[in-house]
């Protein structure tokens, strides 16, 4: 009887094969999505460890251009902040006019900008990538040591390019200079502060500045962006699990409903050799588990292959992915459990009908 049970529960035909493929597709989707979310989580942690998430940018008004910070507000702060001045000037490269742009100068005692401003002299200037490209379009040099002249209301300062590969958190159209340069151009001590940079961990100072009517926004949203995206996707995982479970339940229910009708003769034979209703029911429940497990294993395998293929070959399709799919308990074991549990649920009613078929369609006993 045991061999008969196993053969009937694991019998294959084209209907079973199609159902297995359907279950595998659901599990592959669930495995792939979960492993990508897990990979995004790991990637975000790695990104947070490598990337300076940046301080808060505090300014007044609608833009940095018109912003003015009352220096008396600094007296109420508990931590060191980076003070910045911004000035709109004419940019000349090798004494040829290039553009109107902003130069910014900062006092950064705690190196919040990670720009090593302590070694930044009054003879140097750092230019953003866009400003560099603009200079190159004029067939002028923007390499280290090239001369850049700043003009403001009749005053000018000629400086040497110290770096032309970006200016940290500032716009790539801007340039960064020593605070003394701003003083020289305005013919004043450093003018009214344009904006502040407050360390991320100093929430007390940030909240105080907000209460004074200043705007405070994170300077780097990279990690926050991925965290937000990951939270939204992770929040949808339950919906993905539920959807996959419903589809698996319907697939197994439909298959076993058909199988019960096709195998009425087998059920009659089992009744003749003394099989109880419970045994008949267990045969079809066993088939539901067999189909679910086979589909789940196939789906997980397909999911692992497809997600790693996408991650490894993404550059071939024109985009770069830093997400490495993670094969964890949630991405491997949970889809298998979901498939087996809901496959079993889908098989309960058809299996119950099969056990009832034995009683209602009994073969007459021979005289």
LUMDRENFI-19812 format. One record per residue (C-alpha): y, x, z; chain. Coordinates in steps of 0.2 Angstrom, whole numbers, plus 5000, padded with zeros to 4 digits. Layout:
BEGIN
SITE      Y      X      Z   unit
SITE      Y      X      Z      A
...
END
This chain:
BEGIN
SITE      Y      X      Z   unit
SITE   5000   5000   5000      A
SITE   5012   5015   5004      A
SITE   5010   5022   4986      A
SITE   5013   5004   4979      A
SITE   5029   5003   4989      A
SITE   5035   5020   4983      A
SITE   5031   5017   4965      A
SITE   5040   5000   4965      A
SITE   5055   5006   4974      A
SITE   5057   5021   4963      A
SITE   5053   5013   4946      A
SITE   5065   5018   4932      A
SITE   5070   5008   4917      A
SITE   5086   5007   4907      A
SITE   5094   4994   4919      A
SITE   5091   5005   4934      A
SITE   5098   5020   4924      A
SITE   5114   5011   4919      A
SITE   5116   5006   4937      A
SITE   5114   5024   4943      A
SITE   5127   5030   4931      A
SITE   5139   5017   4937      A
SITE   5136   5022   4955      A
SITE   5138   5040   4950      A
SITE   5155   5036   4942      A
SITE   5161   5028   4958      A
SITE   5156   5042   4969      A
SITE   5163   5055   4957      A
SITE   5180   5047   4957      A
SITE   5179   5046   4976      A
SITE   5173   5064   4978      A
SITE   5186   5070   4966      A
SITE   5200   5062   4974      A
SITE   5195   5066   4991      A
SITE   5192   5085   4987      A
SITE   5209   5086   4978      A
SITE   5218   5078   4993      A
SITE   5209   5091   5005      A
SITE   5214   5105   4993      A
SITE   5232   5099   4993      A
SITE   5231   5099   5012      A
SITE   5225   5117   5012      A
SITE   5237   5122   4998      A
SITE   5252   5114   5008      A
SITE   5247   5124   5023      A
SITE   5246   5140   5013      A
SITE   5263   5136   5005      A
SITE   5271   5133   5022      A
SITE   5264   5150   5028      A
SITE   5272   5159   5013      A
SITE   5288   5149   5009      A
SITE   5303   5149   5020      A
SITE   5305   5131   5022      A
SITE   5324   5134   5025      A
SITE   5337   5128   5037      A
SITE   5347   5112   5037      A
SITE   5363   5112   5026      A
SITE   5377   5104   5035      A
SITE   5393   5099   5025      A
SITE   5407   5087   5025      A
SITE   5412   5074   5012      A
SITE   5402   5071   4995      A
SITE   5399   5089   4989      A
SITE   5400   5107   4994      A
SITE   5415   5109   4983      A
SITE   5426   5098   4993      A
SITE   5417   5101   5010      A
SITE   5427   5108   5025      A
SITE   5420   5112   5042      A
SITE   5430   5111   5058      A
SITE   5427   5128   5066      A
SITE   5429   5120   5083      A
SITE   5412   5111   5080      A
SITE   5404   5128   5081      A
SITE   5409   5130   5100      A
SITE   5398   5116   5104      A
SITE   5382   5123   5096      A
SITE   5368   5130   5106      A
SITE   5361   5142   5093      A
SITE   5367   5154   5080      A
SITE   5371   5147   5063      A
SITE   5375   5154   5046      A
SITE   5393   5151   5041      A
SITE   5397   5149   5023      A
SITE   5413   5149   5012      A
SITE   5413   5143   4994      A
SITE   5427   5146   4981      A
SITE   5428   5141   4963      A
SITE   5433   5156   4953      A
SITE   5433   5162   4935      A
SITE   5419   5174   4931      A
SITE   5422   5189   4919      A
SITE   5408   5201   4914      A
SITE   5414   5218   4908      A
SITE   5431   5210   4908      A
SITE   5426   5196   4896      A
SITE   5428   5178   4902      A
SITE   5411   5169   4904      A
SITE   5413   5154   4915      A
SITE   5421   5144   4929      A
SITE   5409   5145   4944      A
SITE   5407   5146   4963      A
SITE   5405   5161   4973      A
SITE   5399   5159   4991      A
SITE   5400   5171   5006      A
SITE   5390   5170   5022      A
SITE   5389   5177   5039      A
SITE   5370   5176   5043      A
SITE   5367   5184   5060      A
SITE   5349   5178   5060      A
SITE   5345   5181   5042      A
SITE   5341   5162   5039      A
SITE   5344   5165   5020      A
SITE   5331   5179   5020      A
SITE   5344   5189   5009      A
SITE   5346   5204   5019      A
SITE   5365   5202   5020      A
SITE   5367   5215   5033      A
SITE   5365   5228   5019      A
SITE   5376   5218   5007      A
SITE   5392   5228   5004      A
SITE   5410   5223   4999      A
SITE   5406   5231   4982      A
SITE   5391   5221   4977      A
SITE   5388   5203   4970      A
SITE   5372   5193   4968      A
SITE   5372   5182   4953      A
SITE   5360   5167   4950      A
SITE   5348   5165   4935      A
SITE   5358   5153   4926      A
SITE   5374   5163   4927      A
SITE   5364   5178   4922      A
SITE   5358   5169   4906      A
SITE   5376   5164   4903      A
SITE   5382   5182   4903      A
SITE   5368   5187   4892      A
SITE   5372   5173   4879      A
SITE   5389   5182   4877      A
SITE   5380   5198   4873      A
SITE   5385   5206   4889      A
SITE   5375   5216   4902      A
SITE   5369   5207   4918      A
SITE   5358   5221   4924      A
SITE   5360   5230   4941      A
SITE   5376   5240   4941      A
SITE   5385   5229   4928      A
SITE   5403   5225   4932      A
SITE   5408   5207   4936      A
SITE   5426   5202   4939      A
SITE   5431   5187   4950      A
SITE   5448   5179   4947      A
SITE   5457   5166   4958      A
SITE   5475   5161   4958      A
SITE   5481   5178   4951      A
SITE   5470   5188   4962      A
SITE   5454   5197   4956      A
SITE   5440   5208   4962      A
SITE   5428   5218   4952      A
SITE   5411   5220   4959      A
SITE   5394   5228   4954      A
SITE   5379   5217   4951      A
SITE   5367   5221   4966      A
SITE   5354   5208   4960      A
SITE   5352   5196   4946      A
SITE   5336   5187   4950      A
SITE   5342   5172   4960      A
SITE   5353   5168   4975      A
SITE   5341   5160   4987      A
SITE   5344   5142   4991      A
SITE   5361   5141   4982      A
SITE   5363   5135   4964      A
SITE   5358   5147   4950      A
SITE   5375   5144   4943      A
SITE   5383   5153   4958      A
SITE   5386   5170   4964      A
SITE   5385   5177   4982      A
SITE   5398   5190   4989      A
SITE   5403   5198   5005      A
SITE   5415   5187   5016      A
SITE   5428   5200   5014      A
SITE   5429   5196   4995      A
SITE   5434   5178   4999      A
SITE   5447   5184   5011      A
SITE   5454   5196   4997      A
SITE   5454   5183   4984      A
SITE   5463   5170   4995      A
SITE   5475   5183   5002      A
SITE   5470   5175   5019      A
SITE   5457   5178   5033      A
SITE   5442   5169   5029      A
SITE   5447   5151   5024      A
SITE   5441   5135   5031      A
SITE   5422   5135   5032      A
SITE   5414   5126   5018      A
SITE   5396   5123   5025      A
SITE   5384   5128   5038      A
SITE   5366   5132   5039      A
SITE   5357   5128   5055      A
SITE   5339   5133   5059      A
SITE   5326   5119   5057      A
SITE   5320   5120   5074      A
SITE   5337   5118   5082      A
SITE   5337   5099   5081      A
SITE   5349   5097   5095      A
SITE   5363   5106   5085      A
SITE   5358   5096   5070      A
SITE   5359   5079   5079      A
SITE   5376   5084   5086      A
SITE   5383   5089   5069      A
SITE   5377   5072   5062      A
SITE   5386   5063   5077      A
SITE   5402   5072   5071      A
SITE   5401   5064   5054      A
SITE   5394   5079   5045      A
SITE   5379   5077   5032      A
SITE   5363   5087   5037      A
SITE   5349   5089   5024      A
SITE   5335   5101   5022      A
SITE   5338   5116   5010      A
SITE   5320   5117   5004      A
SITE   5310   5102   5001      A
SITE   5295   5110   4993      A
SITE   5283   5108   5008      A
SITE   5291   5091   5013      A
SITE   5288   5085   4995      A
SITE   5270   5090   4995      A
SITE   5267   5083   5013      A
SITE   5275   5067   5008      A
SITE   5264   5066   4992      A
SITE   5249   5070   5002      A
SITE   5252   5057   5015      A
SITE   5254   5044   5002      A
SITE   5238   5049   4993      A
SITE   5229   5051   5010      A
SITE   5235   5033   5015      A
SITE   5228   5026   4999      A
SITE   5211   5034   5001      A
SITE   5205   5019   5011      A
SITE   5209   5008   4996      A
SITE   5200   5020   4985      A
SITE   5184   5020   4997      A
SITE   5185   5001   4998      A
SITE   5187   4999   4979      A
SITE   5172   5011   4976      A
SITE   5162   5002   4989      A
SITE   5165   4985   4981      A
SITE   5160   4991   4964      A
SITE   5144   4999   4970      A
SITE   5139   4983   4980      A
SITE   5142   4973   4964      A
SITE   5132   4985   4953      A
SITE   5117   4985   4965      A
SITE   5117   4967   4968      A
SITE   5118   4963   4950      A
SITE   5103   4975   4946      A
SITE   5092   4969   4960      A
SITE   5096   4951   4955      A
SITE   5089   4954   4938      A
SITE   5075   4965   4944      A
SITE   5069   4951   4955      A
SITE   5067   4939   4940      A
SITE   5059   4952   4930      A
SITE   5046   4957   4943      A
SITE   5040   4940   4949      A
SITE   5023   4945   4943      A
SITE   5023   4960   4954      A
SITE   5029   4950   4969      A
SITE   5014   4938   4966      A
SITE   5002   4952   4965      A
SITE   5008   4959   4981      A
SITE   5006   4942   4990      A
SITE   4988   4941   4984      A
SITE   4984   4958   4991      A
SITE   4992   4952   5008      A
SITE   5010   4959   5007      A
SITE   5021   4951   5020      A
SITE   5038   4944   5016      A
SITE   5046   4959   5026      A
SITE   5036   4971   5015      A
SITE   5042   4963   4999      A
SITE   5060   4963   5005      A
SITE   5058   4981   5010      A
SITE   5053   4986   4993      A
SITE   5069   4980   4985      A
SITE   5079   4987   4999      A
SITE   5071   5003   4996      A
SITE   5075   5002   4978      A
SITE   5093   4999   4983      A
SITE   5094   5015   4993      A
SITE   5085   5025   4980      A
SITE   5097   5019   4966      A
SITE   5112   5022   4978      A
SITE   5106   5039   4984      A
SITE   5102   5045   4966      A
SITE   5119   5039   4960      A
SITE   5128   5047   4974      A
SITE   5120   5064   4972      A
SITE   5123   5063   4953      A
SITE   5141   5058   4957      A
SITE   5145   5071   4969      A
SITE   5138   5084   4957      A
SITE   5149   5077   4943      A
SITE   5164   5077   4955      A
SITE   5162   5095   4960      A
SITE   5161   5101   4942      A
SITE   5175   5090   4935      A
SITE   5188   5094   4949      A
SITE   5184   5113   4948      A
SITE   5185   5112   4929      A
SITE   5202   5103   4930      A
SITE   5209   5116   4943      A
SITE   5202   5131   4933      A
SITE   5207   5126   4916      A
SITE   5224   5116   4920      A
SITE   5234   5130   4912      A
SITE   5225   5127   4896      A
SITE   5233   5110   4895      A
SITE   5251   5116   4899      A
SITE   5252   5114   4918      A
SITE   5248   5125   4933      A
SITE   5239   5119   4948      A
SITE   5239   5128   4965      A
SITE   5226   5115   4972      A
SITE   5209   5121   4974      A
SITE   5196   5107   4977      A
SITE   5189   5108   4994      A
SITE   5171   5103   4997      A
SITE   5171   5096   5015      A
SITE   5162   5083   5025      A
SITE   5175   5070   5019      A
SITE   5173   5074   5001      A
SITE   5154   5076   5000      A
SITE   5145   5067   5014      A
SITE   5157   5052   5016      A
SITE   5155   5047   4997      A
SITE   5136   5048   4999      A
SITE   5136   5038   5015      A
SITE   5148   5025   5007      A
SITE   5136   5023   4992      A
SITE   5120   5021   5002      A
SITE   5128   5009   5015      A
SITE   5136   4998   5002      A
SITE   5121   4999   4990      A
SITE   5110   4993   5004      A
SITE   5122   4979   5007      A
SITE   5122   4974   4989      A
SITE   5103   4974   4989      A
SITE   5101   4963   5005      A
SITE   5103   4946   4996      A
SITE   5092   4949   4981      A
SITE   5079   4957   4992      A
SITE   5079   4941   5003      A
SITE   5077   4931   4988      A
SITE   5062   4942   4983      A
SITE   5054   4939   4999      A
SITE   5057   4920   4997      A
SITE   5049   4920   4980      A
SITE   5033   4925   4987      A
SITE   5033   4909   4998      A
SITE   5039   4897   4985      A
SITE   5030   4903   4970      A
SITE   5013   4906   4978      A
SITE   4998   4909   4966      A
SITE   4985   4895   4970      A
SITE   4969   4902   4979      A
SITE   4953   4902   4969      A
SITE   4940   4890   4975      A
END
